[in-house]
Amino acid sequence: MEIPIDDELKRIAKGEILSDTWSREIYSVDASNYIIKPSVVVCPVDKYDVEKICKYCFSKNMPITGRGAGTGLLGQSLSSNVVMDFTKYMNKIIEIGDDYIEVQPGLVKGILDRELKKRGKFLPPDPASSNYCTIGGMIANNSSGAHCLSYGSTIDFLQEICIVYSDGTTGIISGNNKSEDPKMKTLLRLLSPLIHIIQSRYPKVNKNSCGYRLDAVINDKGFSPQKIFAASEGTLGILASAKLKILDIPLHRHLMLLGFKNLLSAINTVPLILQYSPVALEMLDHTIISLGERDNPQQLTKNSGCLLFVEFAGDRIEDIDRKTHLCKDGLSGKCSIIESASDESTITKIWEARKGALNQIMKLTYGTRKPIGLIEDTVVNPYLLHAYTQYLLQTYIDNKLEYVVYGHVGDGNLHTRPLIDIDSKSETDLIERIAQQIFNRVIGIGGTITGEHGDGLGRSKYIPSMYGNEIYSIFLRVKEIFDPTFLMNPGKKILLNSRV
Ligand SMILES: Cc1cc2nc3c(=O)[nH]c(=O)nc-3n(C[C@H](O)[C@H](O)[C@H](O)COP(=O)(O)OP(=O)(O)OC[C@H]3O[C@@H](n4cnc5c(N)ncnc54)[C@H](O)[C@@H]3O)c2cc1C
């Protein structure tokens, strides 16, 4: 008689194995609308546990999906097979160096932030979910946040990765080209002759989490194989630890909160503000402002139809003062300055309002009518953002949809959610149709369909139209190098042979 998988796994692994109904219910959801119950959840205690579990699952042809905090917005960490949770045991800081950290994947970003702050350091990518999300999830989604504008996304900080492949073997992959891992040599052989195609087919945007980031792996700076795992959503292997670059916290900051009469007048000023090199340029629309004011009537937004958050930072106070004054002069007559602050407590308080945006938006849920996040993360060149936003709003108006818009406008990265009744076939068909239409527009003007939230279950099917068949066929070959039997997080990124 065959022994059940959970009993076998209990025998093989030191970590916890959960297969009771309650645990499987808990792990059946993330921050998306999908619900998929795993057959078993494993919580490994170390890399050796991960290797043993992978080896066993490989022998049984059983897919594995890694999981951090489950805050992914597109169903990335959901699976009906084995889910591997890193938050329980593999959640430690291994080392903090002068300019790098080495961490386990289940470490919560907010905990890392607090440790680094004591040393005057920081890891810049700052998702609004940073109080919960893990470094493993951030690498796998190539997460970013408000300060990506000047510092970059997680991929830009990834130096080295320890990865366990589907068969239980391990590779240490770093950016110094010295990796002995045969898979990296195969990857280099595959990509080297394609460098020009790759560089010409990728969007020239500040942030991108769509597909595999081949443009960051091979370019005129060289070969950075560790970056193939950023944005890969755990589809190439399980991340057991990672080294990331860290920076010194800038000595001075200044944050302005600007009120505009409406969304389009605010977005119209984005190119002007970018001239002064802010480290962050963010936006909230009228609906989100109203939801915030409902909770906190003291909030001073001066009846604004739209808010922009503009931060300057650096080590020379004179530079920040100069930029702030020039920016205020340039904006004269275009908006009201609601707040202009240099002290940390005011700056933190103002940023909290921006960070809480998605939580506010979810309050618009009424029964089966929800703010739906399929087209919620497009990026276009910020100089084209005004025209693109006009197109987006007109599409909503033409289709009589209520909506919210917010996001990282300095990067040209709009988060937007129309309100849809998910039980209505005509409304779900409509959102699919609109998504394809909006994505075609974004791709046509050289943007990306996802800047930071990733593809997951919701958007993977749009990857071929994003990059074209030639690049997609390279993605398939990349997948075959790392995961030839398609066992790593099926149903995400590559849709062939997938068993979600
Ligand atoms: C309220 C809210 C606000 C958000 N704001 C932002 C934002 O500002 N910017 C942003 O970029 N994102 C944002 N997100 C999205 C999300 O929080 C981030 O993508 C986050 O980094 C995901 O981390 P996680 O630990 O929750 O990962 P999970 O959702 O658990 O997993 C994400 C992906 O990582 C993979 N994974 C996790 N660990 C491993 C591992 N060890 N090995 C292999 N694969 C692994 C999973 O399989 C999955 O594919 C937000 C989400 C919410 C709910």
The ligand as an ORCA input file, in Angstrom:
! r2SCAN-3c Opt
* xyz 0 1
  C      -1.816     45.961      0.571
  C      -0.754     45.542     -0.420
  C       0.143     46.482     -0.900
  C       1.139     46.106     -1.807
  N       2.024     47.055     -2.239
  C       3.031     46.701     -3.074
  C       3.981     47.676     -3.505
  O       3.937     48.846     -3.120
  N       4.954     47.276     -4.347
  C       5.050     45.987     -4.774
  O       5.967     45.685     -5.533
  N       4.156     45.048     -4.386
  C       3.159     45.362     -3.545
  N       2.248     44.420     -3.149
  C       2.363     43.038     -3.663
  C       3.144     42.079     -2.714
  O       3.025     42.490     -1.393
  C       4.622     41.987     -3.061
  O       4.770     41.424     -4.334
  C       5.433     41.159     -2.047
  O       6.804     41.338     -2.277
  C       5.091     39.679     -2.040
  O       5.766     39.109     -0.925
  P       5.178     37.845     -0.136
  O       6.163     37.482      0.898
  O       3.810     38.103      0.319
  O       5.199     36.769     -1.307
  P       4.076     35.699     -1.700
  O       2.846     36.408     -2.157
  O       3.938     34.698     -0.632
  O       4.783     35.026     -2.954
  C       5.093     35.800     -4.083
  C       5.849     34.917     -5.082
  O       7.076     34.549     -4.501
  C       7.279     33.147     -4.594
  N       8.124     32.763     -3.475
  C       8.052     33.161     -2.189
  N       9.078     32.635     -1.481
  C       9.794     31.878     -2.346
  C      10.965     31.079     -2.232
  N      11.633     30.958     -1.090
  N      11.420     30.443     -3.335
  C      10.774     30.556     -4.526
  N       9.671     31.311     -4.682
  C       9.192     31.957     -3.611
  C       5.868     32.572     -4.553
  O       5.818     31.270     -5.127
  C       5.143     33.591     -5.403
  O       5.330     33.287     -6.756
  C       1.228     44.767     -2.262
  C       0.309     43.825     -1.781
  C      -0.663     44.199     -0.871
  C      -1.621     43.167     -0.365
*
